[in-house]
Amino acid sequence: MLSARMFFNSVVEFYLQIIVVNHKRDNALDIIRMKYLMKDVKDSKLDYLMNLSRKAWTIWILYIILVTTLAFVANIVTINGTFIFDDREALVKNADVNNLRTPITSLFVHDFWGKNISSPESHKSYRPITIIALRLQHHLFGSLNPKSFHKFNIGLHVLNSLMCLGVTATIWGKTEKHKEGILLASSLFAVHPIHTETVASVVGQADMLYTMFSLLGFLIYHYGLMANKNNKGNTFLRNVNCLLVVSMLTVLSTFSKEQGITTMVTIFYLLFRIFFMVAITLLLLTFRLKLMIKQPVFNKEDNPHSFVDNFLLRVVNYSYIYWLNTWLLLDPWWLCCDWSYDCIPILNSPWNFRTLAALSFWILIVMMSYRILLFRNTSMARKISLSLIFWIVPFTPASNMFFRVGFVIAERNLYLPSLGFCIAISLGFCILRESHPHRSQILKTAAVCLTFVFIVRSHQRNKDWLDGKRLFHSGLKVCPNNAKLYFNIAVGYLHHKEYKSAKNYFSETVRKYPEFVSAYTGLGQCYMNLENYTKAEYYYQIATNISSQMDREDVLWNLCYVKFKLKKMEEAEHCINTLIHNYPLSAYKAYYGLAEIYYYNGEKQKALQAWMKAIELNSTDSAAWESVVAYLHHLNRRKESEEVFLRALNHVTEPTSLQNIWARLHQKEHHPLGESRLKKR
């Protein structure tokens, strides 16, 4: 879409700003531009290359190599990671990614987690581009191999770190003395520990993809306009081409992750073709709000601060969270994979000392804004403005300002905002160098030390993300009151059949948060596996009493099984009937379970009726057919048994098990039913 001449002109201007460092810049730029405008593209390219010194090329190549190396070294540990935390929901359990037979059209009507976007259970996270990218990786890698996905993540982060060189170059412009600032900002972005969650988790690709499209759109728009300023001819066509490309990148960014819509705001600052950009932004915003007309339902525990009734206190709580996000960028030692529940206590009074921290955030914003006004129309104001834009604007959709979000703090949401922070740090570095030239070496040493500390911290944090047990234990050091972290640790122990350890962490979960339904269910499972059915019944009963209608089904199944084991047949029957009445979609399994209870309670005619009812509801599953065939054979009603068997063969989708039952019945007289039929769920 862009003409070859316009594209090359943009590249020329881009490199001229960054790497022509040993010429007197004004004279060099005038000479090269004049020669470029007088010759065709081929000649000007040759002339451009001839005018670049070996030193200039060396510096620029060294910058690229250094930033690439830093980004890779800081995150190399993640290659050995597994699918962790949200990765399982987004990849392993998401048919849009793991099932290549799923129609591509489904990707555009489902949310990020594979649910229909119009479903009340959907979180409205519409990211089809990210899902397409993950699906393509699955296709290319041939399987859901964690190592391959993690390598791709590192590659994306390296690419974004390199684009930061271009972005910071546009902010510093043509000032040679600030070239260290360009390198510092890009290096800090490459190694910042706040990025570990984004790079170490596969779901972090959404953040890296929207960042990639956003930065690319910013660079193309900036240098496209600069090329039009310096060239004569049909600038209108070039402008249209540039706008179309940037608009396409903005759409890709928005459909990679919701924050991508903020790409337009960074472009607004360039003050060109603003009407067109406003139109595109409004269209995207309208589409996004249409998805959000029916707000997703979030639990209070996920984001308790957004449920504060008093408006003033809610603002204070939000401000404190903004300050915490800023502090994590300044001091990325206090990192946690989950900040929900009581991790950050709610501010119930404006007179709490933490209100000072919330106030300090706004003081910082006001000071930077005042600096912009004080030096308006200067390069310094432009640099501060762009650092603020990259810092604040991409964070806005996650700020609870426009709609409630399902988290308190999400470190991966700071991926692009951290670029603005890194630019601000490098600005401070350059200002100090200018005001204290005699301390230049000390400042350089401090910058190198800061980069090294960030690399070490990134290594430490990336190791935490290698497995769930280590990740959640590290979270408890930061958020000891977070019940969800205890629960996740308990689930890990339960998965590895370490029931006593799991029981202890489930108990701690309900101590921290007494209404945690899944923790009571977990305790029931632990005691059931330890064959303490009385205690298992106690905890399942609590879970049933406090669970919502949506979550109660699985709890009831477990409760039925425990009552069956305790020989409380009447209560088990009542429990099954509750399942049949409240969950008609599971009626087949419920009737089958009811038949088991009747059979072992001696009411065999009722058992037969329940089996037949199960067959009526689902004739394709062989389990109920097998029970009827075996039961009739056991009563010496061989002819009826054979008739049922032959009828079953015409209905069941997988007759192997049924045929095996029939063969065994004619080898040895026995009833193949057993209590294992009533499956634990």
ChimeraX attribute file (.defattr): number of C-alpha atoms within 10 A of each C-alpha:
attribute: neighborCount
match mode: 1-to-1
recipient: residues
	/A:1	11
	/A:2	17
	/A:3	12
	/A:4	10
	/A:5	14
	/A:6	22
	/A:7	17
	/A:8	18
	/A:9	24
	/A:10	23
	/A:11	15
	/A:12	20
	/A:13	17
	/A:14	21
	/A:15	17
	/A:16	21
	/A:17	19
	/A:18	24
	/A:19	21
	/A:20	23
	/A:21	22
	/A:22	13
	/A:23	14
	/A:24	10
	/A:25	16
	/A:26	9
	/A:27	10
	/A:28	17
	/A:29	17
	/A:30	11
	/A:31	12
	/A:32	17
	/A:33	19
	/A:34	13
	/A:35	16
	/A:36	21
	/A:37	14
	/A:38	11
	/A:39	12
	/A:40	11
	/A:41	16
	/A:42	12
	/A:43	13
	/A:44	21
	/A:45	17
	/A:46	11
	/A:47	15
	/A:48	17
	/A:49	12
	/A:50	10
	/A:51	16
	/A:52	18
	/A:53	14
	/A:54	11
	/A:55	13
	/A:56	19
	/A:57	17
	/A:58	12
	/A:59	16
	/A:60	18
	/A:61	12
	/A:62	12
	/A:63	19
	/A:64	17
	/A:65	12
	/A:66	17
	/A:67	25
	/A:68	21
	/A:69	15
	/A:70	22
	/A:71	26
	/A:72	18
	/A:73	17
	/A:74	25
	/A:75	28
	/A:76	18
	/A:77	19
	/A:78	25
	/A:79	20
	/A:80	16
	/A:81	20
	/A:82	21
	/A:83	25
	/A:84	18
	/A:85	19
	/A:86	14
	/A:87	18
	/A:88	15
	/A:89	16
	/A:90	22
	/A:91	24
	/A:92	15
	/A:93	14
	/A:94	17
	/A:95	19
	/A:96	28
	/A:97	26
	/A:98	18
	/A:99	15
	/A:100	13
	/A:101	9
	/A:102	12
	/A:103	10
	/A:104	13
	/A:105	10
	/A:106	15
	/A:107	24
	/A:108	18
	/A:109	15
	/A:110	22
	/A:111	23
	/A:112	30
	/A:113	25
	/A:114	22
	/A:115	21
	/A:116	19
	/A:117	22
	/A:118	17
	/A:119	13
	/A:120	13
	/A:121	12
	/A:122	19
	/A:123	21
	/A:124	25
	/A:125	21
	/A:126	26
	/A:127	23
	/A:128	25
	/A:129	22
	/A:130	25
	/A:131	28
	/A:132	17
	/A:133	16
	/A:134	24
	/A:135	21
	/A:136	14
	/A:137	18
	/A:138	20
	/A:139	15
	/A:140	10
	/A:141	14
	/A:142	10
	/A:143	11
	/A:144	18
	/A:145	13
	/A:146	20
	/A:147	16
	/A:148	17
	/A:149	24
	/A:150	25
	/A:151	20
	/A:152	18
	/A:153	25
	/A:154	24
	/A:155	16
	/A:156	18
	/A:157	28
	/A:158	20
	/A:159	17
	/A:160	25
	/A:161	26
	/A:162	22
	/A:163	19
	/A:164	26
	/A:165	22
	/A:166	20
	/A:167	23
	/A:168	26
	/A:169	24
	/A:170	20
	/A:171	19
	/A:172	22
	/A:173	18
	/A:174	18
	/A:175	13
	/A:176	17
	/A:177	12
	/A:178	20
	/A:179	19
	/A:180	16
	/A:181	24
	/A:182	26
	/A:183	21
	/A:184	27
	/A:185	26
	/A:186	32
	/A:187	27
	/A:188	28
	/A:189	31
	/A:190	32
	/A:191	29
	/A:192	26
	/A:193	29
	/A:194	28
	/A:195	28
	/A:196	27
	/A:197	25
	/A:198	24
	/A:199	29
	/A:200	31
	/A:201	25
	/A:202	26
	/A:203	27
	/A:204	22
	/A:205	27
	/A:206	29
	/A:207	23
	/A:208	27
	/A:209	24
	/A:210	30
	/A:211	27
	/A:212	25
	/A:213	23
	/A:214	29
	/A:215	22
	/A:216	22
	/A:217	24
	/A:218	25
	/A:219	22
	/A:220	19
	/A:221	22
	/A:222	19
	/A:223	21
	/A:224	26
	/A:225	21
	/A:226	15
	/A:227	24
	/A:228	18
	/A:229	10
	/A:230	13
	/A:231	14
	/A:232	9
	/A:233	8
	/A:234	9
	/A:235	15
	/A:236	10
	/A:237	13
	/A:238	21
	/A:239	20
	/A:240	15
	/A:241	17
	/A:242	24
	/A:243	21
	/A:244	15
	/A:245	16
	/A:246	25
	/A:247	20
	/A:248	15
	/A:249	23
	/A:250	27
	/A:251	20
	/A:252	22
	/A:253	31
	/A:254	28
	/A:255	25
	/A:256	30
	/A:257	23
	/A:258	22
	/A:259	23
	/A:260	27
	/A:261	26
	/A:262	23
	/A:263	29
	/A:264	20
	/A:265	18
	/A:266	21
	/A:267	22
	/A:268	15
	/A:269	13
	/A:270	15
	/A:271	10
	/A:272	14
	/A:273	14
	/A:274	15
	/A:275	11
	/A:276	14
	/A:277	19
	/A:278	14
	/A:279	11
	/A:280	18
	/A:281	20
	/A:282	13
	/A:283	12
	/A:284	19
	/A:285	16
	/A:286	12
	/A:287	11
	/A:288	18
	/A:289	13
	/A:290	10
	/A:291	16
	/A:292	16
	/A:293	10
	/A:294	12
	/A:295	15
	/A:296	21
	/A:297	14
	/A:298	15
	/A:299	12
	/A:300	15
	/A:301	21
	/A:302	19
	/A:303	22
	/A:304	21
	/A:305	28
	/A:306	23
	/A:307	13
	/A:308	17
	/A:309	9
	/A:310	10
	/A:311	11
	/A:312	12
	/A:313	18
	/A:314	18
	/A:315	17
	/A:316	24
	/A:317	26
	/A:318	21
	/A:319	20
	/A:320	24
	/A:321	20
	/A:322	20
	/A:323	21
	/A:324	19
	/A:325	23
	/A:326	18
	/A:327	15
	/A:328	17
	/A:329	21
	/A:330	15
	/A:331	14
	/A:332	18
	/A:333	17
	/A:334	15
	/A:335	20
	/A:336	23
	/A:337	21
	/A:338	23
	/A:339	24
	/A:340	25
	/A:341	24
	/A:342	20
	/A:343	21
	/A:344	21
	/A:345	12
	/A:346	17
	/A:347	19
	/A:348	14
	/A:349	13
	/A:350	13
	/A:351	9
	/A:352	10
	/A:353	10
	/A:354	16
	/A:355	17
	/A:356	14
	/A:357	19
	/A:358	20
	/A:359	14
	/A:360	15
	/A:361	19
	/A:362	15
	/A:363	12
	/A:364	12
	/A:365	13
	/A:366	12
	/A:367	11
	/A:368	18
	/A:369	15
	/A:370	13
	/A:371	15
	/A:372	19
	/A:373	13
	/A:374	12
	/A:375	13
	/A:376	13
	/A:377	10
	/A:378	11
	/A:379	14
	/A:380	17
	/A:381	19
	/A:382	18
	/A:383	20
	/A:384	20
	/A:385	23
	/A:386	22
	/A:387	25
	/A:388	21
	/A:389	22
	/A:390	23
	/A:391	23
	/A:392	20
	/A:393	20
	/A:394	27
	/A:395	21
	/A:396	15
	/A:397	19
	/A:398	21
	/A:399	20
	/A:400	18
	/A:401	12
	/A:402	9
	/A:403	14
	/A:404	18
	/A:405	20
	/A:406	21
	/A:407	22
	/A:408	25
	/A:409	23
	/A:410	18
	/A:411	22
	/A:412	22
	/A:413	23
	/A:414	25
	/A:415	26
	/A:416	27
	/A:417	23
	/A:418	28
	/A:419	26
	/A:420	25
	/A:421	24
	/A:422	27
	/A:423	30
	/A:424	23
	/A:425	19
	/A:426	23
	/A:427	22
	/A:428	13
	/A:429	21
	/A:430	22
	/A:431	15
	/A:432	14
	/A:433	19
	/A:434	14
	/A:435	10
	/A:436	11
	/A:437	13
	/A:438	10
	/A:439	12
	/A:440	16
	/A:441	11
	/A:442	12
	/A:443	17
	/A:444	15
	/A:445	11
	/A:446	13
	/A:447	20
	/A:448	15
	/A:449	12
	/A:450	15
	/A:451	20
	/A:452	16
	/A:453	15
	/A:454	24
	/A:455	22
	/A:456	17
	/A:457	20
	/A:458	26
	/A:459	20
	/A:460	16
	/A:461	26
	/A:462	26
	/A:463	19
	/A:464	24
	/A:465	27
	/A:466	20
	/A:467	16
	/A:468	17
	/A:469	18
	/A:470	13
	/A:471	23
	/A:472	24
	/A:473	18
	/A:474	20
	/A:475	22
	/A:476	19
	/A:477	12
	/A:478	18
	/A:479	23
	/A:480	15
	/A:481	22
	/A:482	22
	/A:483	26
	/A:484	26
	/A:485	28
	/A:486	25
	/A:487	23
	/A:488	22
	/A:489	22
	/A:490	29
	/A:491	23
	/A:492	16
	/A:493	19
	/A:494	21
	/A:495	11
	/A:496	10
	/A:497	13
	/A:498	14
	/A:499	22
	/A:500	16
	/A:501	17
	/A:502	26
	/A:503	23
	/A:504	15
	/A:505	24
	/A:506	30
	/A:507	20
	/A:508	18
	/A:509	26
	/A:510	20
	/A:511	13
	/A:512	18
	/A:513	18
	/A:514	14
	/A:515	15
	/A:516	20
	/A:517	22
	/A:518	19
	/A:519	29
	/A:520	28
	/A:521	23
	/A:522	26
	/A:523	29
	/A:524	30
	/A:525	27
	/A:526	26
	/A:527	20
	/A:528	21
	/A:529	14
	/A:530	12
	/A:531	13
	/A:532	15
	/A:533	22
	/A:534	15
	/A:535	17
	/A:536	25
	/A:537	25
	/A:538	16
	/A:539	23
	/A:540	26
	/A:541	19
	/A:542	16
	/A:543	26
	/A:544	21
	/A:545	12
	/A:546	15
	/A:547	18
	/A:548	11
	/A:549	10
	/A:550	8
	/A:551	14
	/A:552	18
	/A:553	18
	/A:554	15
	/A:555	24
	/A:556	21
	/A:557	22
	/A:558	25
	/A:559	29
	/A:560	29
	/A:561	26
	/A:562	26
	/A:563	20
	/A:564	23
	/A:565	17
	/A:566	14
	/A:567	14
	/A:568	15
	/A:569	18
	/A:570	14
	/A:571	14
	/A:572	24
	/A:573	21
	/A:574	13
	/A:575	20
	/A:576	25
	/A:577	16
	/A:578	14
	/A:579	23
	/A:580	18
	/A:581	12
	/A:582	13
	/A:583	15
	/A:584	12
	/A:585	12
	/A:586	14
	/A:587	20
	/A:588	22
	/A:589	23
	/A:590	26
	/A:591	25
	/A:592	24
	/A:593	28
	/A:594	27
	/A:595	29
	/A:596	27
	/A:597	28
	/A:598	20
	/A:599	18
	/A:600	16
	/A:601	15
	/A:602	10
	/A:603	13
	/A:604	16
	/A:605	12
	/A:606	16
	/A:607	25
	/A:608	21
	/A:609	16
	/A:610	25
	/A:611	26
	/A:612	20
	/A:613	18
	/A:614	24
	/A:615	22
	/A:616	12
	/A:617	17
	/A:618	16
	/A:619	19
	/A:620	18
	/A:621	19
	/A:622	21
	/A:623	18
	/A:624	28
	/A:625	25
	/A:626	24
	/A:627	24
	/A:628	22
	/A:629	25
	/A:630	27
	/A:631	22
	/A:632	18
	/A:633	21
	/A:634	16
	/A:635	10
	/A:636	12
	/A:637	13
	/A:638	15
	/A:639	11
	/A:640	14
	/A:641	22
	/A:642	16
	/A:643	11
	/A:644	16
	/A:645	20
	/A:646	12
	/A:647	12
	/A:648	22
	/A:649	17
	/A:650	11
	/A:651	16
	/A:652	17
	/A:653	12
	/A:654	12
	/A:655	17
	/A:656	12
	/A:657	12
	/A:658	22
	/A:659	15
	/A:660	11
	/A:661	19
	/A:662	18
	/A:663	11
	/A:664	14
	/A:665	17
	/A:666	10
	/A:667	9
	/A:668	8
	/A:669	12
	/A:670	13
	/A:671	17
	/A:672	14
	/A:673	14
	/A:674	9
	/A:675	13
	/A:676	9
	/A:677	13
	/A:678	20
	/A:679	11
	/A:680	14
	/A:681	11
